[in-house]
Amino acid sequence: MLSRTGTYALQAALHLARFAGEASVSATSIASDLDVPPTYLAKVLHRLAQEGVLRSSRGARGGYRLAREPSEVTVAAVVAPFQEMRPSRICLLGGPCDLENPCSAHERRDAWSSLALQMLESTTLADLLNGTPFTTLPTPPHAQEDAP
């Protein structure tokens, strides 16, 4: 569900989270370690720095590091600059569809989008690095109706 750019951003942020509290890491080093195109990753890292997720420094010992502790950085904060985080308003069935006149697929699409967003907003980089157990999300209303 993540775009390629969102995935690269998350991989880079997780890589930097492993070095939290240490010296900055160069974009070239990150790209090499992750086997990601270096010029593309440099643009991703620059954007994350603009968004306040990373801090950048110039010079011989320059590079990137997380702006906050890994436990304070959510996956949503990392990937949001690179992809739409809200449900698409394009009808899955190809017809006219909106909140006032939803199609038959509208409710389920909104439910899965909402659950995915909840996961991204409630998962931190530290959770991913530490293997923090997954907590149960609320059951969407339609799932309760479908239960036997």
Backbone bond lengths (Angstrom), bond angles and torsions (degrees), N, CA, C in turn:
res aa  C-N    CA-C-N  psi(-1)  N-CA   C-N-CA  omega(-1)  CA-C   N-CA-C  phi
1 M - - - 1.443 - - 1.522 112.05 -
2 L 1.320 116.90 -17.07 1.454 118.97 177.26 1.527 109.36 -86.48
3 S 1.317 115.57 142.79 1.457 120.09 174.56 1.527 108.76 -67.40
4 R 1.310 115.94 166.06 1.470 119.63 177.62 1.527 109.92 -59.82
5 T 1.322 116.63 -42.85 1.464 119.97 179.95 1.524 110.73 -65.47
6 G 1.342 117.05 -41.73 1.461 120.26 176.58 1.520 111.68 -61.19
7 T 1.318 116.81 -38.70 1.466 121.37 177.69 1.521 110.63 -65.30
8 Y 1.339 117.48 -45.52 1.468 120.64 177.19 1.528 110.67 -59.15
9 A 1.327 116.50 -42.82 1.466 120.69 179.85 1.526 110.30 -61.57
10 L 1.324 116.64 -44.74 1.464 120.40 -179.83 1.522 111.27 -66.68
11 Q 1.322 117.43 -41.53 1.464 120.17 177.12 1.527 110.99 -60.47
12 A 1.325 116.41 -44.17 1.467 120.35 -179.86 1.522 111.20 -65.27
13 A 1.318 117.18 -42.99 1.469 120.66 179.63 1.528 110.63 -63.43
14 L 1.323 116.95 -41.19 1.467 119.84 177.72 1.522 110.92 -65.74
15 H 1.315 116.32 -39.03 1.466 120.60 177.09 1.533 109.85 -60.21
16 L 1.326 116.44 -45.65 1.463 120.50 179.26 1.526 111.65 -68.75
17 A 1.319 117.11 -31.42 1.471 120.66 178.50 1.528 110.63 -62.69
18 R 1.315 116.71 -31.77 1.475 120.07 177.51 1.525 111.43 -65.00
19 F 1.343 116.56 -24.58 1.460 121.38 -178.93 1.524 112.06 -105.89
20 A 1.326 117.83 16.87 1.465 121.55 -177.88 1.516 110.58 -53.30
21 G 1.318 115.47 132.98 1.456 120.99 179.52 1.521 113.53 86.56
22 E 1.316 117.31 -5.94 1.468 121.35 179.17 1.526 109.56 -102.04
23 A 1.312 116.07 -170.92 1.465 121.79 -179.30 1.529 110.84 -66.09
24 S 1.302 115.55 162.54 1.463 121.48 176.30 1.521 109.98 -64.16
25 V 1.331 115.42 154.21 1.460 121.67 179.85 1.522 107.48 -117.18
26 S 1.323 117.08 133.21 1.462 120.75 -177.37 1.531 111.24 -70.56
27 A 1.316 114.82 152.49 1.469 120.84 177.56 1.518 110.08 -61.04
28 T 1.321 117.05 -38.19 1.468 121.43 179.70 1.520 110.84 -62.96
29 S 1.319 116.53 -43.11 1.460 121.32 178.93 1.528 111.47 -64.07
30 I 1.319 116.61 -43.54 1.465 120.81 179.24 1.527 109.56 -62.79
31 A 1.330 116.58 -47.25 1.468 121.24 -179.70 1.520 111.04 -59.39
32 S 1.315 116.48 -42.23 1.466 120.75 179.52 1.521 111.00 -65.44
33 D 1.328 117.10 -45.94 1.464 121.35 -178.99 1.524 112.19 -63.98
34 L 1.334 116.67 -33.79 1.461 121.10 -177.00 1.527 113.06 -96.08
35 D 1.334 116.55 -6.11 1.463 122.07 -177.29 1.532 110.83 56.70
36 V 1.331 113.85 51.55 1.463 123.23 -178.91 1.525 107.30 -119.25
37 P 1.343 119.08 144.37 1.469 120.30 178.30 1.533 111.22 -55.34
38 P 1.329 117.93 122.29 1.471 121.14 -172.80 1.532 114.85 -62.38
39 T 1.320 118.91 -40.64 1.468 118.81 -178.66 1.528 110.91 -69.69
40 Y 1.311 116.54 -35.67 1.464 120.59 177.66 1.526 110.06 -67.47
41 L 1.331 116.63 -45.70 1.462 120.27 -179.84 1.527 110.95 -63.79
42 A 1.332 117.58 -36.38 1.469 120.36 178.99 1.531 110.47 -58.61
43 K 1.343 116.75 -39.27 1.468 120.41 178.02 1.528 111.10 -67.76
44 V 1.320 116.46 -38.88 1.463 121.30 178.35 1.534 109.76 -63.94
45 L 1.314 116.74 -46.97 1.467 121.45 -179.62 1.527 111.06 -62.94
46 H 1.330 115.81 -41.05 1.463 119.99 178.55 1.526 110.36 -60.48
47 R 1.321 116.57 -43.22 1.475 120.83 179.35 1.527 110.79 -64.46
48 L 1.343 117.24 -41.65 1.470 120.47 178.40 1.531 110.60 -62.98
49 A 1.316 116.53 -34.62 1.464 119.89 176.48 1.530 110.27 -68.64
50 Q 1.330 117.08 -40.86 1.467 120.45 177.20 1.526 111.39 -61.80
51 E 1.323 116.29 -34.80 1.468 121.66 -178.76 1.526 112.66 -80.65
52 G 1.338 117.67 -6.30 1.460 121.27 178.80 1.513 114.96 86.17
53 V 1.322 117.13 8.30 1.466 120.75 177.68 1.526 109.80 -78.92
54 L 1.335 115.81 -37.65 1.466 121.89 179.55 1.516 110.01 -117.76
55 R 1.326 114.37 162.40 1.463 122.02 169.08 1.519 106.31 -115.68
56 S 1.294 115.39 140.22 1.462 119.11 178.22 1.515 109.62 -118.90
57 S 1.315 114.77 151.80 1.461 120.27 176.02 1.524 108.09 -139.88
58 R 1.311 115.19 146.47 1.466 121.22 -179.02 1.514 110.49 -97.82
59 G 1.299 114.87 169.21 1.451 120.28 174.84 1.519 112.58 105.42
60 A 1.325 114.46 -177.86 1.466 121.25 -176.28 1.521 112.49 -60.06
61 R 1.305 116.95 -34.33 1.466 120.79 178.73 1.534 111.62 -104.80
62 G 1.305 115.36 19.95 1.454 121.04 -177.11 1.520 112.64 -76.81
63 G 1.294 114.53 175.75 1.450 120.49 -179.98 1.514 110.12 151.87
64 Y 1.316 115.66 -149.15 1.456 122.05 -175.63 1.520 111.03 -126.44
65 R 1.330 114.33 151.83 1.459 121.81 171.25 1.520 107.61 -153.19
66 L 1.313 115.75 163.19 1.461 119.09 178.74 1.522 110.22 -65.26
67 A 1.316 116.12 144.38 1.465 120.98 178.11 1.524 111.31 -78.97
68 R 1.351 116.45 -23.07 1.467 121.80 178.86 1.522 108.75 -135.78
69 E 1.306 115.62 173.79 1.461 120.99 177.44 1.534 109.71 -64.24
70 P 1.331 118.28 148.34 1.469 120.83 179.36 1.531 113.59 -55.08
71 S 1.310 117.38 -29.83 1.469 120.80 179.24 1.531 112.46 -73.58
72 E 1.326 116.93 -9.39 1.459 121.53 -179.34 1.532 112.96 -107.69
73 V 1.326 116.92 -1.83 1.463 121.20 -177.56 1.526 108.89 -108.27
74 T 1.330 117.05 116.48 1.460 120.03 -179.95 1.529 110.74 -86.86
75 V 1.309 114.55 157.66 1.458 120.25 176.02 1.528 108.90 -60.83
76 A 1.320 117.06 -38.54 1.469 120.74 179.02 1.524 111.47 -58.88
77 A 1.323 117.82 -41.86 1.462 121.23 179.73 1.522 111.30 -62.61
78 V 1.331 116.54 -33.32 1.465 121.08 -178.50 1.527 111.43 -76.93
79 V 1.311 118.03 -43.85 1.464 119.99 -172.82 1.529 114.31 -90.87
80 A 1.329 117.99 -21.46 1.473 121.14 -176.28 1.529 114.14 -55.59
81 P 1.331 120.32 -37.14 1.470 118.03 179.70 1.533 113.87 -65.47
82 F 1.316 117.51 -12.02 1.459 120.32 -172.52 1.523 114.44 -115.37
83 Q 1.301 117.56 -2.43 1.453 119.35 178.97 1.510 111.22 -159.07
84 E 1.304 114.54 158.36 1.457 121.84 179.23 1.522 108.70 -69.31
85 M 1.319 116.46 128.45 1.461 120.68 -177.97 1.532 111.84 -100.45
86 R 1.293 117.78 -9.16 1.462 121.23 -179.83 1.529 109.42 -99.26
87 P 1.329 116.14 154.18 1.468 118.44 178.59 1.522 111.11 -59.17
88 S 1.302 115.49 142.88 1.455 121.26 176.45 1.520 108.90 -63.32
89 R 1.298 116.26 146.12 1.461 120.57 176.68 1.528 110.51 -98.64
90 I 1.310 117.06 7.61 1.454 121.20 176.30 1.527 107.55 -82.37
91 C 1.321 116.42 129.87 1.460 121.20 -178.16 1.528 109.86 -66.79
92 L 1.331 115.85 129.60 1.460 120.72 178.43 1.522 112.41 -65.40
93 L 1.317 116.25 -25.77 1.462 120.54 -178.03 1.529 112.17 -95.51
94 G 1.326 116.76 1.44 1.455 121.54 174.89 1.517 116.05 83.93
95 G 1.289 117.12 5.65 1.461 119.46 -177.10 1.507 112.80 -106.37
96 P 1.325 115.38 -176.11 1.460 118.61 173.89 1.533 108.55 -72.27
97 C 1.298 116.48 127.02 1.458 121.18 -174.74 1.518 108.21 -150.55
98 D 1.320 117.57 131.71 1.465 121.72 175.20 1.520 108.04 -153.80
99 L 1.316 116.71 -177.17 1.466 120.57 -177.71 1.519 112.97 -61.00
100 E 1.315 117.18 -35.19 1.462 120.62 -179.41 1.529 112.34 -77.42
101 N 1.325 116.82 -31.83 1.466 122.70 -178.00 1.528 109.73 -130.66
102 P 1.334 117.49 69.78 1.462 119.62 -175.97 1.535 111.91 -73.71
103 C 1.327 114.82 150.15 1.459 120.38 174.92 1.537 108.20 -82.17
104 S 1.314 116.75 177.09 1.464 120.38 -177.77 1.529 113.17 -68.16
105 A 1.320 118.01 -20.96 1.472 121.55 -179.88 1.525 112.63 -93.46
106 H 1.311 117.60 -12.53 1.461 123.75 -171.42 1.534 113.13 -56.42
107 E 1.327 117.70 -50.07 1.464 121.29 -175.39 1.523 111.61 -63.21
108 R 1.314 116.77 -44.49 1.469 119.43 -179.61 1.527 111.41 -66.52
109 R 1.318 117.77 -40.98 1.460 120.34 178.39 1.527 110.46 -61.56
110 D 1.320 116.93 -43.88 1.458 120.15 178.36 1.529 111.36 -64.76
111 A 1.340 117.14 -36.99 1.468 120.73 179.71 1.520 110.96 -65.58
112 W 1.334 118.12 -46.30 1.457 118.12 -178.52 1.521 110.99 -69.06
113 S 1.321 116.82 -35.11 1.464 119.82 176.90 1.527 110.71 -64.13
114 S 1.322 116.26 -41.16 1.460 121.14 179.50 1.531 111.39 -64.41
115 L 1.324 116.64 -43.44 1.467 120.03 179.20 1.526 111.20 -65.71
116 A 1.314 117.20 -40.62 1.464 120.48 178.66 1.530 110.08 -63.26
117 L 1.323 116.53 -43.28 1.464 120.29 178.52 1.520 111.02 -63.56
118 Q 1.330 117.41 -41.07 1.472 120.80 177.00 1.531 110.38 -58.49
119 M 1.317 116.04 -43.05 1.471 119.81 179.80 1.527 111.05 -61.79
120 L 1.325 116.94 -46.40 1.458 121.13 -178.61 1.527 111.26 -65.42
121 E 1.323 116.53 -36.66 1.471 120.55 -179.18 1.521 113.03 -77.18
122 S 1.317 117.52 -23.34 1.468 119.70 -177.32 1.527 113.34 -102.92
123 T 1.318 117.26 -1.98 1.465 120.98 179.07 1.515 109.42 -104.23
124 T 1.327 116.27 127.70 1.463 120.83 178.64 1.526 110.10 -101.92
125 L 1.318 115.03 168.04 1.463 119.46 175.74 1.525 110.21 -61.33
126 A 1.321 116.53 -37.81 1.468 120.44 178.53 1.526 110.80 -62.76
127 D 1.333 117.28 -39.35 1.469 120.64 177.41 1.520 110.24 -57.22
128 L 1.326 116.59 -45.36 1.459 120.76 -178.01 1.528 111.81 -68.30
129 L 1.321 116.86 -39.70 1.465 120.14 -179.57 1.522 112.29 -71.49
130 N 1.330 116.34 -35.16 1.466 120.66 -175.05 1.516 113.80 -93.17
131 G 1.327 117.21 -5.74 1.458 119.75 -177.32 1.512 112.68 66.86
132 T 1.338 115.93 34.96 1.462 120.76 179.09 1.525 108.96 -55.32
133 P 1.332 116.77 132.74 1.473 119.41 -179.20 1.523 111.95 -57.08
134 F 1.283 113.54 144.48 1.456 122.91 178.91 1.518 109.20 -73.92
135 T 1.327 116.79 130.47 1.461 119.70 176.21 1.515 108.97 -94.42
136 T 1.275 116.30 150.26 1.456 121.52 -177.81 1.518 110.47 -71.82
137 L 1.307 114.98 134.04 1.457 120.80 176.34 1.521 109.31 -87.90
138 P 1.323 117.47 158.28 1.458 119.48 176.77 1.529 110.41 -60.51
139 T 1.316 116.20 145.72 1.454 121.40 178.21 1.521 108.97 -78.48
140 P 1.346 117.14 127.84 1.458 118.54 178.68 1.524 110.57 -63.95
141 P 1.333 118.53 150.44 1.462 122.08 -176.34 1.534 113.44 -55.27
142 H 1.334 118.29 -40.49 1.462 119.77 -177.36 1.527 111.84 -67.28
143 A 1.330 118.37 -27.18 1.470 121.42 -179.91 1.531 110.05 -68.95
144 Q 1.326 116.56 -35.33 1.466 120.17 178.30 1.533 110.23 -67.82
145 E 1.324 116.48 -36.61 1.466 120.45 179.46 1.519 111.50 -69.86
146 D 1.355 117.16 -32.13 1.458 122.10 -177.17 1.516 112.78 -80.29
147 A 1.337 117.87 -15.34 1.477 121.20 -175.97 1.526 109.68 -64.28
148 P 1.369 116.53 140.24 1.479 119.58 -179.71 1.516 112.07 -69.62
